[in-house]
Amino acid sequence: MTFRLLQNFKGSRALVISRLSGRESTLETTLAKLGVACEFPEIADGRAQIDIAPLSPDRDILFVDGDLDEAIAIDVDPASKLPPVPVIGIVGVEAPGRLKALLNLGATAFLRKPVHGGAVYTALFMGINQFLLRADAHARLLDLEERRRGRRAVLRATILMMREQGLDEDAAYSQLRRESMRRRQSLERFCEELLSRWAKPPDTSDRTTSITLQGGNKQAM
């Protein structure tokens, strides 16, 4: 994943979790001018009637009114601390508890009440691009961790190849690399699979095994 600054939001969809009032007209009108469709999911018994699962981060943005108590539940990724889609908090009462609740939903930008048209683009720009930036940083960390584990496997496989076939370090590494290319696998993945095969105990069910006794003699078992 590569972060790319997004400046045009045409074709996006905003789902506004808020009780309908005159304030939403400014938000809806401004979003429409930016090419963003606006929807207001129904709120029944204090909960927004919306399914988060099918939402797409490439299209959908959630605007959540912080003055509503637990109107929506969002599973934030424990590692990246990101919600499934960008979240922009609509702030009325600036109480620490309500701001914290929006942060716990993964909000990356805020829009103050009453909503002014000139503030909508800034909130949209910051909310979406901060979401993309954090997602990109998390993806890079995962990639680095994967490479770190993979390099460890390459080192172990090289050492074992040197021991098994009496090769020097360069020759063992080259052989591993050639074999991974022949199998059209990354070197790291090939070495991980090779180590996994080497770790399996040999099948000794049909042959006699022996152990070394003191003095170097072997006894069949």
C-alpha positions in Angstrom: 0.0 0.0 0.0 1.4 3.4 -1.0 0.0 6.6 0.5 -1.3 9.1 -2.0 -2.7 12.5 -0.9 -6.3 12.7 -1.8 -7.8 16.1 -2.7 -10.8 15.2 -4.8 -13.6 13.4 -3.1 -16.1 13.2 -6.0 -17.9 9.8 -5.9 -17.6 9.3 -2.2 -20.5 8.7 0.2 -21.0 10.3 3.6 -23.1 8.5 6.2 -24.1 11.1 8.8 -24.9 9.6 12.2 -26.9 12.5 13.7 -30.5 13.4 14.6 -31.9 15.4 11.7 -32.0 19.1 12.3 -31.4 22.3 10.4 -27.7 22.0 10.9 -27.4 19.0 8.6 -28.6 21.0 5.6 -25.3 23.0 5.5 -23.3 19.8 5.7 -25.4 18.0 3.0 -25.3 21.0 0.7 -21.6 21.5 1.0 -20.8 17.8 0.5 -23.0 17.7 -2.6 -20.9 20.6 -4.1 -17.8 18.4 -3.5 -19.4 15.5 -5.3 -20.1 13.5 -2.1 -23.4 11.8 -1.7 -24.9 12.2 1.8 -27.1 9.7 3.7 -28.7 9.9 7.1 -29.2 6.4 8.6 -32.2 6.1 10.8 -31.6 6.2 14.5 -33.9 3.9 16.5 -33.8 3.4 20.2 -30.6 5.5 20.3 -28.7 3.3 17.8 -28.0 4.1 14.2 -29.4 1.5 11.8 -26.3 0.8 9.8 -24.2 -2.2 8.9 -20.5 -1.3 9.1 -19.3 -4.6 7.5 -20.1 -3.8 3.8 -18.7 -0.2 4.0 -15.6 0.5 1.8 -12.7 2.8 2.9 -12.2 3.7 -0.8 -15.7 5.3 -0.9 -17.4 5.7 2.5 -16.9 8.2 5.2 -18.7 8.3 8.6 -19.7 11.6 10.2 -20.6 10.8 13.8 -22.3 13.3 16.1 -20.4 13.3 19.4 -23.5 14.5 21.3 -25.2 11.2 20.7 -24.5 8.6 23.3 -23.2 5.3 21.8 -25.3 5.7 18.7 -22.8 3.5 16.8 -20.3 0.8 17.6 -17.2 0.4 15.4 -14.5 -2.2 15.8 -11.2 -0.4 15.7 -8.2 -2.5 14.7 -6.2 -3.1 17.8 -2.8 -2.8 16.0 -3.4 0.2 13.7 -6.1 1.9 15.9 -8.0 2.5 12.7 -11.7 2.0 12.1 -12.9 0.2 8.9 -13.6 3.6 7.1 -12.6 7.2 7.8 -14.5 8.8 10.7 -15.1 12.5 11.2 -16.5 13.6 14.5 -19.1 16.3 14.7 -18.5 18.2 17.9 -21.1 20.2 19.8 -20.4 19.9 23.5 -16.6 19.8 23.9 -16.6 17.6 27.0 -13.5 15.4 27.4 -15.7 12.3 27.7 -17.4 12.9 24.4 -14.2 13.8 22.6 -12.7 10.6 24.0 -15.6 8.6 22.7 -15.0 10.0 19.2 -11.3 9.2 19.4 -12.2 5.6 20.5 -14.3 5.3 17.3 -11.1 6.2 15.3 -12.0 9.8 14.4 -9.2 11.5 12.4 -10.8 14.9 12.1 -13.5 17.0 13.7 -16.2 19.3 12.5 -17.7 21.8 15.0 -21.3 22.7 15.4 -23.0 24.7 14.0 -21.5 23.4 10.7 -20.1 26.0 8.4 -19.7 25.3 4.8 -16.1 26.6 4.7 -15.0 24.0 7.3 -16.4 20.9 5.6 -13.7 20.5 3.0 -10.9 20.9 5.6 -12.5 18.3 7.8 -12.9 15.9 4.9 -9.4 16.5 3.7 -7.8 15.9 7.1 -10.1 13.0 8.1 -9.6 11.0 4.9 -5.9 11.7 4.4 -5.0 11.1 8.1 -6.8 7.8 7.7 -4.9 6.9 4.6 -1.6 8.0 6.1 -2.0 5.9 9.2 -3.1 2.9 7.2 0.0 3.3 5.0 2.3 3.5 8.0 0.7 0.4 9.5 1.1 -1.5 6.3 4.8 -0.5 6.1 5.3 -1.7 9.6 3.7 -5.0 8.8 5.9 -5.3 5.7 9.1 -4.6 7.7 8.1 -7.1 10.3 7.5 -9.7 7.6 10.8 -9.0 6.0 12.6 -9.2 9.4 11.1 -12.6 10.0 12.0 -13.7 6.5 15.6 -12.5 6.7 15.9 -14.6 9.9 14.7 -17.6 7.9 17.2 -16.9 5.1 20.1 -16.8 7.6 19.1 -20.0 9.3 18.6 -21.8 6.0 22.0 -20.6 4.7 23.7 -21.9 7.8 22.0 -25.3 7.6 22.9 -25.5 3.9 26.5 -24.9 4.7 26.4 -27.7 7.3 24.5 -30.2 5.2 26.4 -29.7 2.0 29.8 -28.4 3.1 29.4 -25.1 1.2 30.7 -21.7 2.1 28.3 -18.9 2.9 28.2 -17.4 -0.6 27.7 -20.8 -2.3 24.9 -21.8 0.1 23.1 -18.4 -0.4 23.4 -18.6 -4.2 22.0 -22.1 -4.2 19.0 -21.1 -2.1 18.5 -18.1 -4.3 18.6 -20.1 -7.5 16.2 -22.7 -6.2 13.7 -20.0 -5.0 13.8 -18.4 -8.4 13.3 -21.7 -10.1 10.2 -22.2 -8.0 9.1 -18.6 -8.5 9.0 -17.9 -4.8 10.5 -15.1 -2.8 13.8 -16.1 -1.2 12.2 -15.5 2.3 9.2 -17.7 1.6 11.3 -20.5 0.1 13.6 -20.5 3.1 10.6 -20.6 5.5 9.2 -23.6 3.7 12.6 -25.3 3.5 13.1 -24.9 7.2 9.6 -26.3 7.9 10.4 -29.4 5.8 13.8 -29.8 7.5 12.1 -29.5 11.0 9.9 -32.5 10.3 11.3 -35.8 11.8 12.4 -38.4 9.2 10.1 -41.4 8.6 11.9 -44.2 10.4 9.0 -46.7 10.5 10.5 -49.0 7.9 14.2 -48.9 8.8 16.5 -49.7 11.7 17.7 -46.7 13.7 20.8 -46.5 15.9 22.1 -44.4 18.7 25.7 -43.6 19.6 26.9 -45.3 22.7 29.8 -44.2 24.9 33.1 -44.9 23.1 31.6 -44.2 19.7 30.0 -47.7 19.1 26.5 -47.8 17.7 23.8 -50.2 18.7 20.8 -51.1 16.6 17.3 -50.4 18.0 
